[in-house]
Amino acid sequence: MKNRSLLILATLPLILVACGGQPPAPVEVTREVEVTREVEVTRIVEVTLAAPAEPAATSGGKLAEVKARGKLVCGINGQLPGFSFGDAQSGNVAGFDVDFCRAIAAAIFGDKNAVEFRSYSAEQRFAALRNGDIDVLMRNTTWTLSRNADEQVNFAAITFYDGQGLMVRRDSGVAGLEDLAGEAVCVQKGTTTETNLIEFATYNQLQFQVATFDDADRTFVAYADGQCQAVTADKSALVTRRAILPDPQNHIILDATLSKEPLAPVVRQDDPQWRNLVDWVVFAVIAAEEFNLNAQNVEAVAETDRRAEVRRLLGSDPQTDLGAKLGLPKSWAVNVIKAVGNYAEIYDRHFGPTTINQIPRGLNNLYRNGGLLYAPPFQ
């Protein structure tokens, strides 16, 4: 008998493309080589692999639904000055989050007022989104892994970088967290703020009472009434709430920062096109600041600017229609910037030096100014 040995060389992926035809489904090739003293035999075994899944067919998704309705439905807080405050039912609301709702409406309809606002508590907000009661949640909501997974939602581009802090009365004698031993701290129930407070206290072995309340109004009323020695929330919220206390000058915000709080719009997980749209509306107002575009000059710049990326963003490049990729008009970004301005205009309108809130931009500056704001390329 001949001396025979069997050698398996490899399992290789192989895709055969017929000349002029469509590529078939990928196959797995097992190359098996049998070696003898006289001849080499090669066998190719084809095993069909599962083809990549195609995206599920839709009837136009959320964007088609919003267009058919003729307006965007945006979920907001409604109780947080600077972010969203006022009567949502009548539409008489204002704030940073409100302007981003209006920006989305302007992108779709060319009309920043084509939006209905609905107020939700922290505990109601995700259910309202999942149930389809709202199209987007723009409610000073912190992006976390658990919320992505457990609430079955997706977060879009971050609009505001924040951090949790504590506010106390100036005459309380509290200079740091250790001075709160045995005292009550007011916090809104059902928020990452409550979780962060408990975890921070546990880790640092701090002993104080946690007093929870159903919404922001009740939380800050309890603090103002003296039910708590301190109140905790995002630092931006502490600044805006302090401004409407009867004696704002008698309250200080401690230096300590308990957490990272990236705030972002929230959408359902079942419509990637809709999430893309919300993402790029946010990026458009950030890029507008970078390119020195504002509500006053954007239409003129769209006609005259020679920068390639600016022309693509504003829809004046005859070779490129980025709006079509999002299901929007070619002039969508012009409509957004004309309606609400660039990021700096939105920020200064609600937190700038001429407002009662006056929050330094800090991390909410453009990257070139030491902040974290950065828009991907419009290409």
Summary of the structure (lengths in Angstrom):
residues: 379
radius of gyration: 27.6
end to end distance: 67.8
largest distance: 103.0
contacts: 1170
relative contact order: 0.13
helix: 36%
strand: 23%
